[in-house]
Amino acid sequence: MDQGISQGISEGISQGINEGARQVVLRLLADKFGQVPPAVDERVQQSDAEWCQRMTLAISRARTLEELNLS
């Protein structure tokens, strides 16, 4: 039972980290490029924290949303 609780806590923490990272990416995209298209939003929502970390650097370097090739 303790193992199940620990696993559940770990999964919850991981989900929270992923969701927080997604929100950061979406805020950065909206701040830099304006309204985020639905296809881009969907792509971000399917991503994990590691992808989001890589994307934050790419967003800082991109001049256009199309350069990011997200949809």
C-alpha positions as CSV (number, residue, x, y, z in Angstrom):
1,M,0.0,0.0,0.0
2,D,2.8,2.4,0.9
3,Q,4.4,1.7,-2.5
4,G,1.1,2.6,-4.3
5,I,0.9,5.8,-2.3
6,S,4.5,6.7,-3.1
7,Q,3.9,6.0,-6.8
8,G,0.7,8.1,-6.8
9,I,2.5,11.0,-5.2
10,S,5.4,10.7,-7.8
11,E,3.0,10.6,-10.7
12,G,1.1,13.6,-9.3
13,I,4.3,15.6,-8.9
14,S,5.4,14.7,-12.4
15,Q,2.0,15.8,-13.8
16,G,2.3,19.1,-11.9
17,I,5.8,19.7,-13.3
18,N,4.7,19.0,-16.8
19,E,1.6,21.2,-16.5
20,G,3.6,24.1,-15.1
21,A,6.2,23.8,-17.9
22,R,3.4,23.8,-20.5
23,Q,1.9,27.0,-19.0
24,V,5.3,28.7,-19.1
25,V,5.7,27.8,-22.8
26,L,2.2,29.0,-23.7
27,R,2.7,32.3,-21.8
28,L,6.1,32.8,-23.6
29,L,4.5,32.1,-27.0
30,A,1.6,34.4,-26.4
31,D,3.8,37.2,-25.1
32,K,6.2,37.0,-28.0
33,F,3.8,36.1,-30.9
34,G,0.3,37.0,-29.8
35,Q,-2.6,34.6,-29.7
36,V,-1.5,31.0,-29.8
37,P,-3.1,29.0,-32.6
38,P,-5.2,25.9,-31.5
39,A,-2.8,23.5,-33.3
40,V,0.2,25.0,-31.4
41,D,-1.7,24.9,-28.1
42,E,-2.5,21.2,-28.7
43,R,1.1,20.4,-29.4
44,V,2.2,22.1,-26.2
45,Q,-0.5,20.3,-24.2
46,Q,0.9,17.0,-25.4
47,S,4.4,17.8,-24.3
48,D,6.5,17.0,-21.2
49,A,8.6,19.3,-19.1
50,E,11.9,18.3,-20.9
51,W,10.4,19.3,-24.3
52,C,9.1,22.5,-22.8
53,Q,12.5,23.4,-21.4
54,R,14.1,23.0,-24.9
55,M,11.2,25.0,-26.4
56,T,11.8,28.0,-24.0
57,L,15.3,28.5,-25.5
58,A,13.9,28.0,-29.0
59,I,11.2,30.7,-28.4
60,S,13.8,33.2,-27.2
61,R,15.7,32.7,-30.4
62,A,12.8,32.6,-32.9
63,R,11.7,35.6,-34.8
64,T,8.4,34.1,-35.9
65,L,6.1,31.4,-34.7
66,E,6.6,29.5,-37.9
67,E,10.3,29.1,-37.2
68,L,9.4,26.9,-34.3
69,N,7.7,24.4,-36.5
70,L,5.1,23.4,-33.8
71,S,2.0,22.6,-35.8
